[in-house]
Amino acid sequence: MDHALQLLAQLGSDTRILAGGYSLLPMMKLRLATPSFLIDIDDLAGELGYIEQDRDVIRIGAMTRHRELLESPLLADRTPIFRDAERVIADPVVRNRGTIGGALCQADPSEDLSAVCVALDAEVVIRSLGDERTLDMDDFYRGPYRTAVDDDEMLVEIRIPLRERTGSAYEKVNRRVGDWAVAAAGAALTVEEGVISHAGIALVAVGSEVASPAAQEVLVGRAPSEELFEEAAAAAAAACTPVTDQRGSAEYKRHAAGVLAARAMGRAAERARAAVA
């Protein structure tokens, strides 16, 4: 890792990290990215590829492959939203090579794991040769295809806080299997003494910020119900700003975002109740 960081500091801003390659290489093919240098960090998979629980936090190394996220018993038990999302990400070829760090650093507005991490209130650890800093997802993202990772830094770890009596779920609609989302929604709900004490709601591919504070404000402090989820989903849909493109009209995407958000909240609440039982 130190060698990779030394190269980043030495070669400067015209350098890109190559992890799985399934985000960067297509962009290079289309000339949307034209770096002079690539630093291949595949050999760091042993050092940065892990999923482990450290007391009340799940730590995920940035080189952890999609397949490992899909198959992790720990994530399936404590944060099932990961398995929901990984089942609808790309295909086995991509999942065998693509990494969570590469996906997050790509910051594609239609990228699934961004919504997963936002819904779960994840933090990211960014390292340079002489420093390490931890950011929440709001500070990590700076807009489409832009993050807070500087030219001499590398994302090394994702940290997921664990909460008791919490359920999570992910819902997505796309044009064909493995495609980018037309719209997608993630939800994580903590239910204590019959009311929602904490909520994380995230939307994908609908033009708004990934997090949906409008929906979260509707949910917290109220008892979970189908009517409540529809109200919160309507708030989320109203706040998003989709655009018409080859994947669908803005009106359809806004409608889909609301439907998917309500479904994700309902499944998250069911899982929260099961966690208590």
CORJO-V265312 format. One record per backbone hydrogen bond with DSSP energy under -0.5 kcal/mol. NH is the residue of the N-H (numbers start at 1). CO is the residue of the C=O. If there is no record, write none. Layout:
BEGIN
<<NH	CO> <NH	CO>>
END
This chain:
BEGIN
<<5	1> <6	2> <7	3> <8	4> <9	5> <10	6> <11	7> <12	8> <14	11> <15	12> <16	37> <18	39> <19	17> <25	21> <27	23> <28	24> <29	25> <30	26> <31	28> <32	27> <33	27> <36	14> <37	14> <39	16> <40	38> <41	18> <41	39> <44	41> <45	42> <48	44> <49	45> <50	48> <52	59> <54	57> <55	53> <57	54> <58	160> <59	52> <59	57> <60	158> <61	50> <62	156> <63	48> <64	48> <64	61> <66	98> <67	95> <69	65> <70	66> <71	67> <72	68> <76	72> <77	73> <78	74> <79	75> <82	79> <84	80> <85	81> <86	82> <87	83> <88	85> <89	86> <90	88> <90	178> <95	91> <96	92> <97	93> <97	94> <98	94> <100	64> <101	62> <103	99> <104	100> <105	101> <106	102> <107	103> <108	103> <111	108> <115	111> <115	112> <116	112> <117	113> <118	114> <119	115> <120	116> <121	118> <122	117> <123	159> <124	135> <125	157> <126	124> <126	133> <127	154> <128	131> <133	126> <135	124> <137	122> <140	136> <141	137> <142	143> <142	146> <143	146> <145	107> <146	143> <148	140> <150	148> <153	150> <154	127> <156	125> <157	125> <158	60> <159	123> <160	58> <161	159> <162	56> <166	163> <167	189> <169	187> <171	185> <173	183> <175	180> <179	176> <181	110> <182	173> <183	173> <184	204> <185	171> <186	202> <187	169> <188	200> <189	167> <190	198> <191	165> <191	189> <192	190> <192	195> <195	192> <196	222> <197	190> <197	195> <198	190> <200	188> <202	186> <203	210> <204	184> <205	109> <212	201> <216	212> <217	213> <218	214> <219	215> <220	216> <221	196> <222	219> <229	225> <230	226> <231	227> <232	228> <233	229> <234	230> <235	231> <236	232> <237	233> <238	234> <239	235> <240	236> <240	237> <241	206> <245	248> <248	245> <253	249> <254	250> <255	251> <256	252> <257	253> <258	254> <259	255> <260	256> <261	257> <262	258> <263	259> <264	260> <265	261> <266	262> <267	263> <268	264> <269	265> <270	266> <271	267> <272	268> <273	269> <274	270> <275	271> <276	272> <277	273>>
END
